[in-house]
Amino acid sequence: MATDSWVNETLYPAWGQRFRVKRELARVQSDFQDIMVFESEFHGRVMLLDGVVQITEADEFVYQEMLTHVPLLAHGAARRVLIIGAGDGGVLRRVLQHSTVEKAVMVEIDGEVIRLAKEYLPGIAGEAWSDPRAEVIVGNGIDYVRQAAAGSFDVVIVDSTDPIGVGEVLFTDEFYANCARLLSERGLVVNQCGVPFMQADELHETSLRRAKAFADVFAYVAAVPTYVGGFMTLGWAAKDPTLRRVPLAEIRSRANAAGVLGQTRYWTPEIHCGAFNLPPYIAEHLPKS
């Protein structure tokens, strides 16, 4: 909540961060969550959901690039991509940067997030909302994956809140089983798994669930300044274990062919390959192979 022009994040009860507010832009109670958008002094515009930072204009590129470019370039031939959540449009924008992508379906449960992002954070998605390859659905991602045809997507990207409240159903056995079913033969799914220094159980438990449906379960890391507590982990679940070990030169070649190489601010072929080299304090929470 805001106090004397400051907003305090409420993710952890005993530790957190705060932002000085230049101007509050919107405060909405949707059918699902409390949404706040404000202008900060250093991070640009910021969106909070239920008091937790979701995105800032200053560092969104780190999270969005790693959540998108890593799975698409590891796959190498992804034509159809399913995005669950990501109502700000940043993941959709990065997916559509890949000239090789023919269709991107985004399913966001809270239409108010999309509306507020379009109005107050237009630079996050850019022109993605009007790209003819994009299909944006305001609806339940759980229902969508239940009904999607087998083999209809190559990559699934899950950009959700933590596994509490509205985001909880996106971390279940059923959800991952349905993702495996709707993915093509070499398909993979990535999802945010929290900051393991503070949320180790989240990485551990979701990894065990993903391992029930996928042959290769792992995680990779990104350093997102406003996701406090050290590395953010991004969960990885692939049908083909070789996708995690694509050589650096091949990743570079694929990025160049897709039109992504040189267009990023965090992702590089070297960062891509290095992100899977986990510190022991993170790796210990993954299933033993």
Secondary structure in CASP SS format (residue, H / E / C, confidence):
PFRMAT SS
TARGET T0000
AUTHOR 0000-0000-0000
METHOD secondary structure of the structure
MODEL  1
M C 1.00
A E 1.00
T E 1.00
D C 1.00
S C 1.00
W E 1.00
V E 1.00
N E 1.00
E C 1.00
T C 1.00
L C 1.00
Y C 1.00
P C 1.00
A C 1.00
W C 1.00
G C 1.00
Q C 1.00
R E 1.00
F E 1.00
R E 1.00
V E 1.00
K E 1.00
R E 1.00
E E 1.00
L E 1.00
A E 1.00
R E 1.00
V E 1.00
Q E 1.00
S C 1.00
D C 1.00
F C 1.00
Q C 1.00
D E 1.00
I E 1.00
M E 1.00
V E 1.00
F E 1.00
E E 1.00
S E 1.00
E C 1.00
F C 1.00
H C 1.00
G C 1.00
R E 1.00
V E 1.00
M E 1.00
L E 1.00
L E 1.00
D C 1.00
G C 1.00
V E 1.00
V E 1.00
Q E 1.00
I E 1.00
T E 1.00
E C 1.00
A C 1.00
D C 1.00
E H 1.00
F H 1.00
V H 1.00
Y H 1.00
Q H 1.00
E H 1.00
M H 1.00
L H 1.00
T H 1.00
H H 1.00
V H 1.00
P H 1.00
L H 1.00
L H 1.00
A H 1.00
H H 1.00
G C 1.00
A C 1.00
A C 1.00
R C 1.00
R E 1.00
V E 1.00
L E 1.00
I E 1.00
I E 1.00
G E 1.00
A C 1.00
G C 1.00
D C 1.00
G C 1.00
G H 1.00
V H 1.00
L H 1.00
R H 1.00
R H 1.00
V H 1.00
L H 1.00
Q C 1.00
H C 1.00
S C 1.00
T C 1.00
V C 1.00
E C 1.00
K E 1.00
A E 1.00
V E 1.00
M E 1.00
V E 1.00
E E 1.00
I C 1.00
D C 1.00
G H 1.00
E H 1.00
V H 1.00
I H 1.00
R H 1.00
L H 1.00
A H 1.00
K H 1.00
E H 1.00
Y H 1.00
L C 1.00
P H 1.00
G H 1.00
I H 1.00
A H 1.00
G C 1.00
E C 1.00
A H 1.00
W H 1.00
S H 1.00
D C 1.00
P C 1.00
R C 1.00
A E 1.00
E E 1.00
V E 1.00
I E 1.00
V E 1.00
G C 1.00
N C 1.00
G H 1.00
I H 1.00
D H 1.00
Y H 1.00
V H 1.00
R H 1.00
Q H 1.00
A C 1.00
A C 1.00
A C 1.00
G C 1.00
S C 1.00
F E 1.00
D E 1.00
V E 1.00
V E 1.00
I E 1.00
V E 1.00
D E 1.00
S C 1.00
T C 1.00
D C 1.00
P C 1.00
I C 1.00
G H 1.00
V H 1.00
G H 1.00
E H 1.00
V H 1.00
L H 1.00
F H 1.00
T C 1.00
D H 1.00
E H 1.00
F H 1.00
Y H 1.00
A H 1.00
N H 1.00
C H 1.00
A H 1.00
R H 1.00
L H 1.00
L E 1.00
S E 1.00
E E 1.00
R E 1.00
G E 1.00
L E 1.00
V E 1.00
V E 1.00
N E 1.00
Q E 1.00
C C 1.00
G C 1.00
V C 1.00
P H 1.00
F H 1.00
M H 1.00
Q H 1.00
A H 1.00
D H 1.00
E H 1.00
L H 1.00
H H 1.00
E H 1.00
T H 1.00
S H 1.00
L H 1.00
R H 1.00
R H 1.00
A H 1.00
K C 1.00
A C 1.00
F C 1.00
A C 1.00
D E 1.00
V E 1.00
F E 1.00
A E 1.00
Y E 1.00
V E 1.00
A E 1.00
A C 1.00
V C 1.00
P C 1.00
T C 1.00
Y C 1.00
V C 1.00
G C 1.00
G C 1.00
F C 1.00
M E 1.00
T E 1.00
L E 1.00
G E 1.00
W E 1.00
A E 1.00
A E 1.00
K C 1.00
D C 1.00
P H 1.00
T H 1.00
L H 1.00
R H 1.00
R H 1.00
V C 1.00
P C 1.00
L H 1.00
A H 1.00
E H 1.00
I H 1.00
R H 1.00
S H 1.00
R H 1.00
A H 1.00
N H 1.00
A H 1.00
A H 1.00
G C 1.00
V C 1.00
L C 1.00
G C 1.00
Q C 1.00
T C 1.00
R C 1.00
Y C 1.00
W C 1.00
T C 1.00
P H 1.00
E H 1.00
I H 1.00
H H 1.00
C H 1.00
G H 1.00
A C 1.00
F C 1.00
N C 1.00
L C 1.00
P C 1.00
P H 1.00
Y H 1.00
I H 1.00
A H 1.00
E C 1.00
H C 1.00
L C 1.00
P C 1.00
K C 1.00
S C 1.00
END
